[in-house]
């Protein structure tokens, strides 16, 4: 997730260089992709029943924030405008917090929604000895 966030913010910075006044649509699309990726991935984790998925997404958000900030500064320095280490402070505070929330909140929503999706074919995957017993038929 950190790589995706760092790449998205770098692409937005590069786009802003060429189109400084017309960036609303591209920013909205980038946010939609980032939110959709976290929510979709979280939903799949919950749907598959991964153990400790909430804790894993919390840790992923904590890691994604600062790492995406560092990747943003590196990407901007290499691909956009030779930004220096002076940008690292802002990227590791406000930028990292925003990225962490942009991972944690959609993933939490995805975990909630994914946990509510029923899996078809669960009965076919279980051996006959583990299938829940229904009411016995009275004939």
RADA-V352624 format. One record per run of one state. SS is the DSSP state (a for helix, b for strand, c for the rest). FROM is the first residue (numbers start at 1). TO is the last residue. If there is no record, write none. Layout:
SS:FROM:TO
SS:FROM:TO
This chain:
c:1:1
a:2:18
c:19:23
a:24:48
c:49:52
a:53:81
c:82:84
a:85:92
c:93:93
a:94:116
c:117:121
a:122:125
c:126:139
